[in-house]
Amino acid sequence: MIERKVNGSQLELVQGDITRQEDCEAVVNAANAELLPGGGVAGAIHRAAGPELLEECRPLAPITPGEAVLTRGYNLPNSYIIHCLGPIYGHDHPEEELLARCYVNAIRLAQENEINSIAFPAISTGAFGYPSKDAAKIAIKTVLEELPKNPGLKLVRFVLFGEKDFEIHKNELRGI
Ligand code: ADP
């Protein structure tokens, strides 16, 4: 695990599974526009949360790239799920801004709901095809900018599924 203090808050990088972050009040879903289960993170989150999640999601969909919406966590160990729609690489433009907006909007929702800890997957880097290094640069830069503006948020954790993605994020954080 990698830790970095940012004012009164903590930024962490871990390799792991987004559905197993017991100590975070909220986890972020790398959602699809319809907020349906699908594969990757969304599939894992819906499987772990159970069918009630889909019922809460239905009236909130569709969402647009960069948007974030909040639901309860149901059978996940987290009170809340923040569903973000990342940009599809090469399709949704401007992709850098839309990806950054996911992190800004998720952190804003956390602050508004007095959530003090949140875990993010690497949004858009799976099915949506965003190159991991470029996405990591945006994700880390955006979180480092937003954390000091949201003092109620005490912990932001990036949960990277694979070792390669973990290394990429580690190197990006080192470079800042
Ligand atoms: P997107 O459609 O936004 O690209 P994906 O869910 O396809 O979202 O993938 C986003 C990233 O999350 C990828 O790097 C993928 O390897 C990773 N990932 C997949 N499953 C999990 C999981 N259970 N926990 C954390 N990260 C995951």
Residues whose N, C-alpha, C, O or C-beta is under 5 A from the ligand:
A	BS01	ADP	G16 D17 I18 T19 A30 A31 G39 G40 V41 A42 A44 G86 P121 A122 I123 S124 T125 G126 A127 F128 G129 V159 L160 F161
